[in-house]
């Protein structure tokens, strides 16, 4: 039976063995963006979900902080920021009372030039002298309380003192928080390093910390607590395709708009499966660059039985960003041992400059290597480098299938031709 995966600019075809029962091979075609993204932004802001309009929330003289994500996200802040500022102006808040804060979490701090690239020329000029990047290590971050489960919430001082707080971000499937967007602009966005570490490291391996789950997801619920403590009043979230085009915008109350955005994202990306697969074949496409390529593997882990096999195809043509991850994977520590190190703050020296979300990948990848038989189809990594990850190497997809078939001659198999942008949903 002939099948295919998307790999770079081409389709790679292959055949599955006669003893393999195909339970899914659904592909998700590219979703086009809207013709006029500014018009879509205006529509969302004119019809907020669960909230008054920005113009009705604002009061003359309010000191207002606009939060936005960093360059690692494709959010079109350069289009959204002027629209939000214009509405604040009409409500009596001049530009001089508006601050812009890049909510980067624990990512590297961008330069002023990088901030200009993110917010665009107009907003950069209008926010002259009042545009900053959050520093998670700053000594003047402000403790504003604890979540109901005890996570310390320590945030940026400008955010803590603001009269009105508005966020701009994106909502996409997230492997731990269920979906990005909403209050994530607060936690981890503008929280201190110790707050983010406390939250992320403690809840990262709970069984309900997973994609497409909000209710009962403690990782997500702690984010809600932090966001409410921060007094974030309004959020604009985008759903964006792999070409960085706006598919749709949602605005309003941070919780209400996020729930609708998440439901919409699920309708675009969810693939139902009747059962757990014994073998999953997944492509990193369309998120094949750097650490983004790992998303497909993590998603495959949600729908593959323990002890089963995952064939993960990713070109890895820009493999530099994942090399520190590969180096740590080669250590003899188990996922549990490494996780315990993180809990007590013992982060390996060569990873200290990376964001917490990157460091967490070491735990997840060690766990995946312990739980599944992984065959990595790639041209950008050598067989030795793949072996350092405790994975098996294959030069092409058909060879990988032949390898796996020797151990798994009779299996249920799921195929994700574009595994980088799907949400696997096991029905049973």
RAQUIVEN-V141009 format. One record per backbone hydrogen bond with DSSP energy under -1.0 kcal/mol. CO is the residue of the C=O (numbers start at 1). NH is the residue of the N-H. If there is no record, write none. Layout:
CO&NH, CO&NH
This chain:
1&16, 3&14, 5&12, 7&10, 10&7, 12&5, 14&3, 17&20, 19&411, 21&413, 24&415, 36&40, 37&41, 38&42, 39&43, 40&44, 41&45, 42&46, 43&47, 49&253, 53&57, 54&58, 59&62, 63&163, 63&164, 64&99, 65&166, 66&101, 67&168, 68&103, 70&73, 75&77, 76&79, 76&80, 77&81, 80&84, 81&85, 82&86, 83&87, 84&88, 85&89, 86&90, 87&91, 88&93, 89&92, 94&97, 95&98, 97&64, 99&66, 100&132, 101&68, 102&104, 102&134, 104&107, 111&115, 112&116, 113&117, 114&118, 115&119, 116&120, 120&124, 121&125, 122&126, 123&127, 125&128, 127&130, 130&100, 132&102, 135&138, 136&193, 142&155, 145&153, 147&150, 151&147, 153&144, 154&192, 155&142, 156&160, 157&161, 164&65, 165&233, 165&234, 166&67, 167&236, 169&238, 172&180, 174&178, 177&179, 178&174, 178&212, 181&184, 182&185, 183&186, 183&187, 184&189, 186&190, 188&191, 189&105, 190&156, 192&196, 193&197, 194&198, 195&199, 196&200, 197&201, 199&203, 200&204, 203&206, 206&209, 208&210, 214&217, 217&221, 218&222, 219&223, 220&224, 221&225, 222&226, 223&227, 224&228, 225&229, 226&230, 227&232, 234&167, 235&252, 236&169, 237&250, 238&171, 239&247, 239&248, 241&244, 245&241, 246&34, 248&239, 250&237, 251&49, 252&235, 253&257, 255&259, 256&260, 257&261, 258&262, 259&263, 260&264, 261&265, 262&266, 263&267, 265&269, 266&270, 269&423, 271&425, 273&427, 277&305, 278&309, 279&414, 280&311, 281&416, 282&313, 284&287, 285&420, 289&292, 290&293, 291&294, 292&295, 294&298, 295&299, 296&300, 297&301, 299&302, 300&303, 303&277, 305&308, 308&373, 309&280, 310&375, 311&282, 312&377, 313&284, 315&380, 319&322, 320&323, 322&326, 323&327, 324&328, 325&329, 326&330, 328&331, 334&338, 335&339, 336&340, 337&341, 338&342, 339&343, 340&344, 341&346, 342&345, 345&347, 348&351, 349&352, 351&354, 355&359, 356&360, 359&362, 360&364, 361&365, 362&366, 363&367, 364&368, 365&369, 366&370, 367&371, 368&372, 371&307, 373&310, 374&392, 375&312, 376&394, 377&314, 382&386, 383&387, 384&388, 386&391, 387&390, 392&376, 394&378, 396&400, 397&401, 398&402, 399&403, 400&404, 401&405, 402&406, 404&407, 404&408, 411&21, 412&278, 412&279, 413&23, 414&281, 416&283, 417&6, 418&421, 423&271, 425&273
